[in-house]
Amino acid sequence: MNRYFFDVVLKSHSEYDYRGREFSSVEKAAQLAELIALDLEISPQGEWAGSTVSVRDQRGQQLYSREVRAPELAAA
């Protein structure tokens, strides 16, 4: 099992994941990143739109990223 970290990166700042989660593969970690992005897309005010959910490994290397779309685009 490897530990992966899920950061939310906005233009003004970043929300870093310092704990991470363990997964058997980067594909499983990417699936969680997709779910996080989908959850952020349905926020009532759309405050997360345009941000990115980034998956990093223990060395800090970015392995996957997914843009958070505006709420009206998320439903399409």
TIMI-2910 file (N, C-alpha, C, CB; in pm, 1 decimal, decimal comma, always signed):
<rs>
+----------+----------+----------+----------+----------+----------+----------+----------+----------+----------+----------+----------+------+
!      n_x !      n_y !      n_z !     ca_x !     ca_y !     ca_z !      c_x !      c_y !      c_z !     cb_x !     cb_y !     cb_z ! resn !
+----------+----------+----------+----------+----------+----------+----------+----------+----------+----------+----------+----------+------+
!    +84,0 !   -117,8 !     +0,0 !     +0,0 !     +0,0 !     +0,0 !    +88,8 !   +124,6 !     +0,0 !    -95,7 !     -0,4 !   +122,0 !  Met !
!    +45,3 !   +220,1 !    -76,9 !   +115,4 !   +348,0 !    -84,1 !    +25,8 !   +458,0 !    -30,1 !   +158,8 !   +379,5 !   -229,1 !  Asn !
!    +87,0 !   +562,1 !    +23,9 !    +12,0 !   +675,8 !    +76,9 !     +5,1 !   +785,0 !    -29,8 !    +77,5 !   +730,0 !   +207,7 !  Arg !
!   -116,8 !   +836,4 !    -48,5 !   -141,3 !   +943,4 !   -144,8 !   -205,9 !  +1061,1 !    -73,0 !   -231,2 !   +894,1 !   -261,8 !  Tyr !
!   -176,4 !  +1180,6 !   -122,7 !   -223,5 !  +1304,3 !    -61,2 !   -310,5 !  +1379,6 !   -161,2 !   -104,1 !  +1392,4 !    -14,1 !  Phe !
!   -419,4 !  +1437,3 !   -111,3 !   -520,1 !  +1500,7 !   -195,3 !   -529,2 !  +1648,9 !   -160,8 !   -657,5 !  +1431,9 !   -178,0 !  Phe !
!   -471,3 !  +1731,7 !   -245,7 !   -470,0 !  +1875,7 !   -223,5 !   -574,8 !  +1942,7 !   -311,9 !   -329,7 !  +1934,2 !   -251,5 !  Asp !
!   -631,7 !  +2050,7 !   -261,1 !   -721,7 !  +2132,8 !   -341,3 !   -648,0 !  +2264,8 !   -365,5 !   -862,7 !  +2155,2 !   -269,2 !  Val !
!   -621,7 !  +2292,8 !   -492,4 !   -541,8 !  +2408,4 !   -530,3 !   -631,6 !  +2512,8 !   -595,2 !   -427,2 !  +2367,6 !   -625,7 !  Val !
!   -635,4 !  +2630,6 !   -533,3 !   -709,9 !  +2743,8 !   -587,4 !   -610,8 !  +2847,4 !   -637,5 !   -805,4 !  +2805,2 !   -480,6 !  Leu !
!   -659,8 !  +2949,8 !   -704,9 !   -569,8 !  +3055,3 !   -753,4 !   -510,1 !  +3134,4 !   -638,3 !   -644,1 !  +3149,6 !   -847,9 !  Lys !
!   -587,8 !  +3153,3 !   -532,4 !   -542,2 !  +3236,8 !   -421,0 !   -464,4 !  +3160,1 !   -314,2 !   -660,1 !  +3303,6 !   -357,3 !  Ser !
!   -489,9 !  +3031,1 !   -300,8 !   -421,6 !  +2951,0 !   -199,3 !   -444,9 !  +2802,0 !   -225,4 !   -470,7 !  +2989,4 !    -57,3 !  His !
!   -384,8 !  +2719,2 !   -142,9 !   -400,8 !  +2574,6 !   -153,9 !   -441,5 !  +2516,6 !    -19,6 !   -271,0 !  +2508,7 !   -203,9 !  Ser !
!   -522,8 !  +2414,4 !    -24,7 !   -561,6 !  +2337,9 !    +94,1 !   -485,0 !  +2205,8 !    +85,9 !   -720,1 !  +2314,8 !   +102,1 !  Glu !
!   -380,7 !  +2191,5 !   +167,4 !   -294,3 !  +2073,8 !   +160,6 !   -344,7 !  +1961,7 !   +250,4 !   -151,9 !  +2110,7 !   +199,0 !  Tyr !
!   -332,0 !  +1841,2 !   +201,0 !   -364,2 !  +1720,8 !   +275,8 !   -234,5 !  +1670,5 !   +339,3 !   -430,0 !  +1611,3 !   +183,5 !  Asp !
!   -224,0 !  +1680,6 !   +469,9 !   -101,9 !  +1638,4 !   +539,3 !   -109,2 !  +1496,0 !   +592,0 !    -73,3 !  +1731,8 !   +653,3 !  Tyr !
!   -228,3 !  +1438,3 !   +593,2 !   -245,1 !  +1301,4 !   +645,1 !   -239,5 !  +1196,4 !   +535,8 !   -376,6 !  +1289,4 !   +718,9 !  Arg !
!   -306,4 !  +1222,7 !   +424,5 !   -308,8 !  +1127,3 !   +314,3 !   -392,4 !  +1004,5 !   +345,4 !   -168,6 !  +1085,4 !   +279,6 !  Gly !
!   -400,9 !   +918,0 !   +245,7 !   -473,5 !   +791,7 !   +258,6 !   -396,0 !   +683,6 !   +183,8 !   -619,7 !   +804,1 !   +203,6 !  Arg !
!   -411,6 !   +561,2 !   +228,8 !   -341,7 !   +450,3 !   +165,1 !   -430,2 !   +381,6 !    +61,9 !   -295,2 !   +349,5 !   +269,8 !  Glu !
!   -368,8 !   +354,0 !    -54,1 !   -435,5 !   +281,7 !   -161,4 !   -337,9 !   +182,9 !   -222,9 !   -490,2 !   +379,0 !   -268,6 !  Phe !
!   -392,3 !    +82,4 !   -287,5 !   -308,4 !    -19,1 !   -351,0 !   -253,0 !    +27,5 !   -485,1 !   -387,2 !   -147,1 !   -370,2 !  Ser !
!   -313,5 !   +131,5 !   -544,7 !   -265,8 !   +180,3 !   -674,4 !   -301,3 !   +327,6 !   -692,3 !   -325,8 !    +96,5 !   -789,5 !  Ser !
!   -231,4 !   +391,3 !   -786,4 !   -259,8 !   +530,7 !   -817,3 !   -398,6 !   +542,9 !   -880,5 !   -151,8 !   +588,7 !   -911,3 !  Val !
!   -445,2 !   +439,7 !   -949,6 !   -578,0 !   +442,1 !  -1009,6 !   -686,8 !   +454,1 !   -903,3 !   -600,2 !   +316,5 !  -1093,5 !  Glu !
!   -669,1 !   +384,7 !   -792,3 !   -765,4 !   +393,8 !   -681,0 !   -762,0 !   +532,9 !   -619,6 !   -735,0 !   +287,0 !   -572,8 !  Lys !
!   -643,4 !   +590,0 !   -607,3 !   -631,3 !   +726,5 !   -554,7 !   -697,3 !   +825,9 !   -649,3 !   -482,9 !   +763,8 !   -533,1 !  Ala !
!   -681,8 !   +805,7 !   -779,7 !   -744,4 !   +894,0 !   -878,5 !   -896,6 !   +885,9 !   -869,0 !   -697,8 !   +857,4 !  -1021,0 !  Ala !
!   -949,5 !   +769,8 !   -839,3 !  -1094,5 !   +755,9 !   -822,5 !  -1144,4 !   +840,6 !   -705,8 !  -1132,3 !   +608,5 !   -800,5 !  Gln !
!  -1069,2 !   +842,5 !   -596,6 !  -1108,1 !   +927,1 !   -483,6 !  -1097,6 !  +1074,7 !   -521,9 !  -1019,8 !   +897,1 !   -360,2 !  Leu !
!   -995,5 !  +1112,2 !   -597,4 !   -982,3 !  +1250,9 !   -642,3 !  -1103,2 !  +1291,3 !   -726,7 !   -851,8 !  +1269,8 !   -723,0 !  Ala !
!  -1150,9 !  +1202,1 !   -810,3 !  -1271,2 !  +1228,3 !   -890,4 !  -1391,5 !  +1253,4 !   -799,9 !  -1299,9 !  +1110,0 !   -985,8 !  Glu !
!  -1407,1 !  +1171,9 !   -697,6 !  -1519,3 !  +1188,5 !   -604,7 !  -1508,8 !  +1320,0 !   -527,5 !  -1524,9 !  +1070,7 !   -506,7 !  Leu !
!  -1389,2 !  +1355,6 !   -485,7 !  -1369,3 !  +1482,8 !   -415,3 !  -1408,0 !  +1598,3 !   -507,0 !  -1221,6 !  +1497,8 !   -367,8 !  Ile !
!  -1362,1 !  +1594,4 !   -632,5 !  -1394,3 !  +1700,6 !   -727,9 !  -1544,9 !  +1709,2 !   -751,4 !  -1321,6 !  +1677,0 !   -861,1 !  Ala !
!  -1610,6 !  +1594,8 !   -767,3 !  -1755,9 !  +1595,3 !   -787,0 !  -1828,0 !  +1655,0 !   -667,4 !  -1806,7 !  +1454,0 !   -812,5 !  Leu !
!  -1781,7 !  +1623,1 !   -548,1 !  -1841,9 !  +1678,1 !   -427,1 !  -1825,0 !  +1830,3 !   -422,2 !  -1779,5 !  +1613,6 !   -302,2 !  Asp !
!  -1706,6 !  +1878,7 !   -456,9 !  -1681,6 !  +2022,2 !   -456,6 !  -1762,8 !  +2094,2 !   -564,4 !  -1533,3 !  +2049,3 !   -476,5 !  Leu !
!  -1789,4 !  +2025,3 !   -674,6 !  -1865,4 !  +2086,6 !   -784,0 !  -2009,2 !  +2119,3 !   -745,7 !  -1865,2 !  +1995,2 !   -903,8 !  Glu !
!  -2063,4 !  +2048,3 !   -649,7 !  -2203,4 !  +2072,6 !   -613,0 !  -2216,8 !  +2164,7 !   -492,3 !  -2273,1 !  +1941,0 !   -584,2 !  Ile !
!  -2108,4 !  +2232,4 !   -455,8 !  -2117,6 !  +2328,7 !   -345,4 !  -2215,0 !  +2439,7 !   -384,4 !  -1976,9 !  +2388,2 !   -310,4 !  Ser !
!  -2297,6 !  +2483,9 !   -290,4 !  -2406,1 !  +2577,6 !   -321,8 !  -2361,9 !  +2707,7 !   -388,2 !  -2479,1 !  +2610,5 !   -197,5 !  Pro !
!  -2252,9 !  +2763,0 !   -346,5 !  -2208,3 !  +2892,6 !   -399,4 !  -2109,8 !  +2878,8 !   -515,4 !  -2144,4 !  +2973,9 !   -288,8 !  Gln !
!  -2068,4 !  +2757,7 !   -544,8 !  -1972,0 !  +2737,3 !   -652,3 !  -1833,9 !  +2792,1 !   -621,4 !  -2022,6 !  +2800,0 !   -777,2 !  Gly !
!  -1802,9 !  +2804,3 !   -491,5 !  -1676,0 !  +2866,4 !   -451,2 !  -1553,0 !  +2784,8 !   -490,1 !  -1675,6 !  +2888,2 !   -302,4 !  Glu !
!  -1569,7 !  +2658,4 !   -520,7 !  -1455,6 !  +2574,4 !   -556,9 !  -1433,5 !  +2567,1 !   -707,2 !  -1474,7 !  +2435,3 !   -502,1 !  Trp !
!  -1525,0 !  +2621,7 !   -786,3 !  -1513,8 !  +2615,6 !   -932,5 !  -1380,7 !  +2674,5 !   -978,5 !  -1631,2 !  +2690,7 !   -999,2 !  Ala !
!  -1314,8 !  +2604,6 !  -1068,2 !  -1185,3 !  +2650,0 !  -1118,8 !  -1067,1 !  +2600,5 !  -1038,3 !  -1182,3 !  +2798,2 !  -1122,2 !  Gly !
!  -1092,4 !  +2541,2 !   -922,6 !   -982,3 !  +2484,7 !   -844,4 !   -946,5 !  +2347,6 !   -902,2 !  -1020,6 !  +2473,4 !   -692,6 !  Ser !
!   -843,6 !  +2288,3 !   -847,7 !   -796,9 !  +2157,7 !   -895,0 !   -774,1 !  +2065,5 !   -776,2 !   -666,9 !  +2171,9 !   -978,3 !  Thr !
!   -816,9 !  +1941,4 !   -789,7 !   -784,9 !  +1838,3 !   -691,2 !   -661,0 !  +1767,1 !   -743,7 !   -906,1 !  +1737,3 !   -668,0 !  Val !
!   -556,7 !  +1768,6 !   -664,5 !   -428,2 !  +1713,3 !   -704,8 !   -391,8 !  +1595,1 !   -615,6 !   -318,4 !  +1821,2 !   -699,2 !  Ser !
!   -343,5 !  +1487,1 !   -676,8 !   -298,6 !  +1369,4 !   -601,8 !   -146,5 !  +1366,5 !   -605,8 !   -359,3 !  +1236,5 !   -660,6 !  Val !
!    -85,9 !  +1360,8 !   -486,3 !    +60,4 !  +1352,4 !   -474,7 !    +98,8 !  +1222,9 !   -405,2 !   +117,3 !  +1474,3 !   -397,0 !  Arg !
!   +218,7 !  +1174,4 !   -436,8 !   +271,4 !  +1059,1 !   -364,7 !   +353,1 !  +1106,8 !   -244,8 !   +357,8 !   +970,4 !   -458,1 !  Asp !
!   +416,2 !  +1014,2 !   -174,7 !   +491,5 !  +1048,7 !    -54,2 !   +612,0 !  +1137,2 !    -81,6 !   +536,7 !   +923,7 !    +14,5 !  Gln !
!   +662,2 !  +1135,6 !   -203,8 !   +775,9 !  +1221,4 !   -241,0 !   +731,1 !  +1360,6 !   -282,1 !   +855,0 !  +1157,9 !   -354,5 !  Arg !
!   +599,0 !  +1380,7 !   -292,8 !   +545,9 !  +1510,9 !   -332,7 !   +522,1 !  +1523,9 !   -481,8 !   +638,8 !  +1618,4 !   -288,8 !  Gly !
!   +547,2 !  +1417,2 !   -556,9 !   +527,1 !  +1421,1 !   -701,6 !   +378,7 !  +1415,4 !   -734,3 !   +601,6 !  +1305,0 !   -770,2 !  Gln !
!   +333,3 !  +1507,3 !   -818,4 !   +192,9 !  +1506,8 !   -860,0 !   +170,9 !  +1393,1 !   -959,8 !   +152,3 !  +1644,4 !   -922,6 !  Gln !
!    +71,8 !  +1309,4 !   -929,3 !    +44,2 !  +1193,3 !  -1013,0 !    -84,7 !  +1206,6 !  -1092,9 !    +37,6 !  +1070,2 !   -928,1 !  Leu !
!   -174,7 !  +1291,4 !  -1045,4 !   -305,8 !  +1305,3 !  -1109,1 !   -364,9 !  +1438,3 !  -1066,7 !   -401,0 !  +1187,0 !  -1071,4 !  Tyr !
!   -442,8 !  +1498,9 !  -1154,1 !   -515,9 !  +1619,0 !  -1115,7 !   -648,5 !  +1622,7 !  -1190,2 !   -432,9 !  +1746,6 !  -1144,7 !  Ser !
!   -744,8 !  +1687,7 !  -1128,2 !   -879,6 !  +1697,2 !  -1185,1 !   -934,8 !  +1835,1 !  -1152,5 !   -973,9 !  +1584,1 !  -1129,7 !  Arg !
!   -975,1 !  +1909,6 !  -1256,2 !  -1032,1 !  +2041,7 !  -1235,8 !  -1173,1 !  +2030,3 !  -1179,4 !  -1033,1 !  +2121,0 !  -1367,0 !  Glu !
!  -1206,4 !  +2122,2 !  -1090,0 !  -1340,2 !  +2130,7 !  -1034,6 !  -1420,6 !  +2226,9 !  -1123,2 !  -1337,3 !  +2178,6 !   -884,1 !  Val !
!  -1526,0 !  +2175,9 !  -1182,9 !  -1606,0 !  +2256,5 !  -1275,6 !  -1710,6 !  +2338,1 !  -1198,8 !  -1674,9 !  +2165,8 !  -1380,7 !  Arg !
!  -1765,8 !  +2436,2 !  -1269,0 !  -1875,1 !  +2517,7 !  -1212,7 !  -1997,7 !  +2428,0 !  -1192,9 !  -1909,7 !  +2640,1 !  -1306,8 !  Ala !
!  -2080,8 !  +2457,6 !  -1091,6 !  -2197,1 !  +2372,5 !  -1062,5 !  -2287,9 !  +2348,4 !  -1183,0 !  -2278,0 !  +2434,2 !   -952,1 !  Pro !
!  -2308,0 !  +2448,8 !  -1265,3 !  -2396,6 !  +2429,9 !  -1380,4 !  -2336,0 !  +2336,5 !  -1484,7 !  -2428,4 !  +2564,1 !  -1444,3 !  Glu !
!  -2204,0 !  +2325,8 !  -1489,9 !  -2139,2 !  +2233,3 !  -1581,4 !  -2131,9 !  +2092,7 !  -1525,2 !  -2001,0 !  +2281,8 !  -1614,7 !  Leu !
!  -2132,0 !  +2081,4 !  -1394,0 !  -2122,4 !  +1951,1 !  -1328,3 !  -2245,9 !  +1867,1 !  -1353,9 !  -2101,7 !  +1968,4 !  -1178,7 !  Ala !
!  -2359,7 !  +1931,1 !  -1367,1 !  -2484,5 !  +1857,7 !  -1387,4 !  -2501,5 !  +1813,9 !  -1532,5 !  -2603,0 !  +1943,1 !  -1345,0 !  Ala !
!  -2421,4 !  +1866,4 !  -1621,7 !  -2435,6 !  +1834,2 !  -1763,9 !  -2376,7 !  +1699,4 !  -1797,1 !  -2370,2 !  +1940,3 !  -1848,9 !  Ala !
+----------+----------+----------+----------+----------+----------+----------+----------+----------+----------+----------+----------+------+
</rs>
